C-alpha cells in the first residue's frame, strides 16, 4: 500500500508551507506514545530528512515518515478538514482500531 493525499489537503498544506516560508521543507508525519487512544500524531516542517525516512512527493508537497511510524500509517489517506469548529489535517488510517473524538490520537 501507499500513502495518498487528497487534492484539497495538498492545496491547503502547500498554502500553509508558503505562508510560513517552508516551501522547500518536508511535512514530517509521525506517531508518539500518548494521548487518550494510545498514540498521538506528530506534524512538523523539517528541512532535512533521515536516510531511514520514507519519502513521498505529491506535486508541491513532500512528506516524510519515520520507518517505525510508517509501519502503522502505511495505506493512510491524508485529508484536510475545514469546518466552522475545526480545521486541519485529518489522517484516514486503515489499520486504526480506535480514534479519539478530537482526532489527535489513535489506537492500533
C-alpha positions as CSV (number, residue, x, y, z in Angstrom):
1,X,0.0,0.0,0.0
2,X,1.0,3.6,-0.4
3,X,0.3,6.9,1.2
4,X,-2.3,9.1,-0.7
5,X,-3.3,12.7,-0.3
6,X,-6.5,14.5,-1.4
7,X,-6.2,17.4,-3.8
8,X,-7.7,19.7,-1.1
9,X,-5.2,18.6,1.5
10,X,-2.3,19.1,-0.9
11,X,-3.5,22.6,-1.7
12,X,-4.1,23.6,2.0
13,X,-0.7,22.1,3.1
14,X,1.2,23.9,0.3
15,X,-0.6,27.1,1.2
16,X,0.5,26.8,4.8
17,X,4.1,26.0,3.8
18,X,4.1,29.1,1.7
19,X,2.7,31.3,4.4
20,X,5.3,30.0,6.9
21,X,8.2,30.2,4.4
22,X,8.7,26.4,4.5
23,X,8.1,25.8,0.8
24,X,11.3,23.8,0.4
25,X,10.6,21.7,3.6
26,X,9.1,18.3,4.2
27,X,6.0,17.8,6.2
28,X,7.0,15.2,8.8
29,X,4.2,12.9,10.0
30,X,4.8,10.5,12.8
31,X,3.4,8.9,15.9
32,X,4.5,9.0,19.6
33,X,3.1,7.2,22.6
34,X,0.4,9.0,24.5
35,X,-3.0,10.6,24.0
36,X,-6.3,9.2,25.0
37,X,-6.2,6.4,22.4
38,X,-2.5,5.2,22.8
39,X,-0.6,7.2,20.1
40,X,-0.6,10.9,19.3
41,X,0.1,12.3,15.8
42,X,3.1,14.4,15.2
43,X,3.3,17.1,12.5
44,X,6.3,19.3,11.8
45,X,8.0,21.0,8.9
46,X,11.6,19.9,8.5
47,X,14.3,20.9,6.1
48,X,16.4,17.7,6.5
49,X,15.3,14.1,6.5
50,X,16.9,10.9,7.7
51,X,18.2,8.1,5.5
52,X,15.7,5.9,7.3
53,X,12.7,8.1,6.4
54,X,10.1,7.0,3.9
55,X,9.6,10.0,1.5
56,X,6.6,10.7,-0.7
57,X,6.2,13.6,-3.2
58,X,2.9,14.9,-4.3
59,X,3.4,17.8,-6.7
60,X,4.2,20.7,-4.4
61,X,4.1,18.8,-1.1
62,X,6.9,16.5,0.2
63,X,6.1,14.2,3.1
64,X,8.5,12.2,5.2
65,X,7.6,9.5,7.8
66,X,10.0,7.7,10.1
67,X,10.0,3.9,9.4
68,X,8.5,3.0,12.8
69,X,5.5,5.3,12.3
70,X,5.2,4.1,8.7
71,X,4.6,0.5,9.9
72,X,1.3,1.8,11.4
73,X,0.5,4.6,8.9
74,X,1.0,2.6,5.7
75,X,-2.0,2.9,3.5
76,X,-3.3,6.2,5.0
77,X,-5.0,8.9,3.2
78,X,-4.1,12.5,4.1
79,X,-7.1,14.8,4.0
80,X,-7.9,18.2,5.2
81,X,-10.9,19.1,7.3
82,X,-12.4,22.6,7.3
83,X,-15.5,23.4,9.3
84,X,-16.6,26.3,11.5
85,X,-15.4,24.4,14.5
86,X,-12.2,22.8,13.4
87,X,-9.7,22.9,10.5
88,X,-6.6,20.9,9.9
89,X,-5.0,17.7,8.6
90,X,-7.1,14.6,9.1
91,X,-5.5,11.2,8.6
92,X,-7.6,8.3,7.5
93,X,-5.6,5.2,8.6
94,X,-7.0,1.8,7.6
95,X,-5.3,-0.1,10.4
96,X,-6.8,2.1,13.2
97,X,-9.0,0.3,15.8
98,X,-10.0,3.4,17.6
99,X,-9.5,7.2,17.4
100,X,-10.4,9.8,20.0
101,X,-13.1,12.4,19.4
102,X,-10.7,15.3,18.8
103,X,-8.9,13.2,16.1
104,X,-5.4,13.8,17.6
105,X,-4.8,10.3,18.9
106,X,-5.2,6.8,17.5
107,X,-5.0,3.1,18.6
108,X,-4.0,0.0,16.6
